[in-house]
Structure formats: C-alpha cells, structure tokens
Amino acid sequence: MLATIALGAAQSPLGVASGAIAGHLVATLLAIIGGAFLANYLSEKLVGLLGGVLFLLFAAATLFGVF
C-alpha cells in the first residue's frame, strides 16, 4: 500500500491506479480458482482445524519471540 501511494505521488496516478486494480483482480481470481480447486479435495472441517492449529502456532511463536 505504501509503494502504491509513493508511486501515485511520483508517477501518473491513473496508471498507478490501473495497475493496482489489475493486480488486485489477478490476485483475487487466483484465490477464487485455487479455493474452488482445493474445495474438491479438502473438507471445511479440515481447513478450520488447520487454520486453528496454525493460529495457535503463530501465537506461541509470537509469545516466545521467534518472530
């Protein structure tokens, strides 16, 4: 976000806005397609469980100063 603001100040705001919108579009489309693909192979329960475990691992790592 900061890079987009800096580019908007130094370059053409229309070009920077167009590029930012295109980048977000591509990232969102990849997330949608990837999520639809993975939904065929993973259950919602497994995704929730993995998300919870990862959350707890990152919380513990932050607590102990790993990051």
C-alpha positions in Angstrom: 0.0 0.0 0.0 2.8 2.4 0.8 4.5 1.6 -2.5 1.3 2.4 -4.3 1.0 5.7 -2.5 4.6 6.6 -3.3 4.2 5.6 -7.0 0.9 7.6 -7.2 2.8 10.7 -5.9 5.8 10.2 -8.3 4.1 8.8 -11.4 0.8 9.0 -13.2 -2.0 8.4 -10.7 -4.2 6.9 -13.4 -1.5 4.4 -14.4 -0.8 3.5 -10.8 -4.5 3.1 -10.0 -5.0 0.9 -13.1 -2.0 -1.2 -12.2 -3.2 -1.6 -8.6 -6.7 -2.6 -9.7 -5.3 -5.1 -12.2 -3.0 -6.6 -9.6 -5.8 -7.0 -7.1 -8.0 -8.5 -9.8 -5.4 -11.1 -10.7 -4.7 -12.0 -7.0 -8.4 -12.3 -6.3 -9.0 -14.5 -9.3 -6.2 -16.8 -8.3 -7.6 -17.1 -4.8 -11.0 -17.9 -6.1 -9.8 -20.5 -8.6 -7.4 -22.0 -6.1 -10.1 -22.2 -3.4 -12.5 -23.8 -5.7 -9.9 -26.4 -6.7 -8.9 -27.1 -3.1 -12.6 -27.4 -2.0 -12.8 -30.6 -4.1 -10.1 -32.2 -2.0 -10.3 -30.7 1.5 -13.3 -30.6 3.8 -14.3 -27.4 5.6 -13.7 -29.1 8.9 -10.1 -29.9 8.0 -9.5 -26.4 6.7 -10.9 -25.0 10.0 -8.8 -27.4 12.1 -5.6 -26.5 10.1 -6.4 -22.8 10.4 -6.8 -23.1 14.2 -3.6 -25.1 14.6 -1.6 -22.5 12.5 -3.2 -19.7 14.5 -2.0 -21.3 17.8 1.5 -22.0 16.4 1.9 -18.4 15.3 0.6 -17.1 18.7 3.1 -19.3 20.5 5.9 -18.2 18.2 5.0 -14.6 18.8 4.7 -15.1 22.6 8.2 -16.6 22.7 9.7 -14.0 20.4 10.5 -16.2 17.5 9.3 -13.5 15.0 
